[in-house]
């Protein structure tokens, strides 16, 4: 199990410039870059294995909310899975065959993630 910070919302994870040379592109926001680097550091510190690109995976996420505001669980997934891909936990999140996310008690905002190979 690895503990990750709570990800920024899907609305804050990306930015979409409408003017200038980057107009029309989807870019990782500053909040997204900070989250992604934190996930990379945590994965390295925990010495998480890197799963083979041919392996099929099962992922379980316990989402401890940062506060009592209403939040959609599905907004947690994209940033977390993309950051785990960036951290090299797997080659691509398309390897995930089973995905379970559960809301946990309010505990300052974090994710507890388990990944295992499906046999």
N, C-alpha and C positions, 0 to 999 in steps of 0.2 A: 504494500500500500504506500502511496505517495501522497503527501499533503501539499496542496497548491493554494495559492491565494484565490480569493473569489474573483472571477473574471469581470471585466467591464461588460455592460449590457451590449447587446448586438448593435444598438444604435450608436454606441460610443467606441466600438471596436474598430470600425472602419470610418474613413472619411471619403467624401466624394466631391472633389473640386469641380466647380462649374465654370471657372474661368482660368486663363493662363495655359501654360504648356501641358499641365497635367489634367486639364478639364476632361471629364468623361471617364476617368480611370477610377478604380476602386483601390484605395490605399489603406494600409494599416495606420491607424491613428497613433498619436503619442501614447495614449492609455493602452492601446493594443500592443505596442512595442514594449512597454514596461512590463505588462503581464507576460508576454511571450518570453522575455528574458528571465523573468522570475521563475517561470516553469522550467526553462533550460537549466538554471542554477540548481533548482530543487531536484530535478532528475539526475543531474551529475552528482550532487551531494549524496543522494540516496543510492548512487551506483546502479540505477535501474538498468535492466537488460534491454538490449535492442533486439526487437523481434525480427525474424527473418521475413523478407517481403512475401514469401510463399505461405507464411503462417496465417491462419484465420484466427481472429481474436474475439474474446468476450471482455467487455468493459463494464464495470460497475462504478457509479459515481454517487457519493453521498454529498449533497449540497447543503452546507451549513450557511444559512442566510446571514447577511451582515446586520440586518435589523428587521423590524416587524412589518415593513412595507410589503405590499402585494407584489409578487414577482412571478413571472412565467418560467417554469423549469426549462423549457426548450430554449430560452435565450442563453442559458448557461453552456449548452452543448457545443456550439460551433467554435467559440473562442477556445474552449478547453481542448477539444479534439485537434484543432489546427495547431495550437501551441505544443501539444504532445508530439505531433508530427514534426514540427520544427525542432523539438528537443531530441529527435531521433529515436523515440520509443518504438516507433514502427515506421515503415517506409511511406505508407499512405493510409489515411483513415478509412479508405475503402476496404481495408483488411478486416474491419470490425463487422462481425456477423451478429453479435448479440450486444445490445446496449441497454443498460438499466440505469436510470437516474432516479434518486429518491430525495425528497425534501427531508432534511434533518432539522433538529431544533436550532433556534437562533443562537449562534455562538461566535459572533464577531466576523463572520464571513470567511469561509474556506471550503475547499473541495477535498474530499478523500477519495482517491482513485485506485482501483484495483484493475489490473490487466492480466489476463491469462490466455494461453494458447488453447484453442478449441481442438479437441482430438476427434 
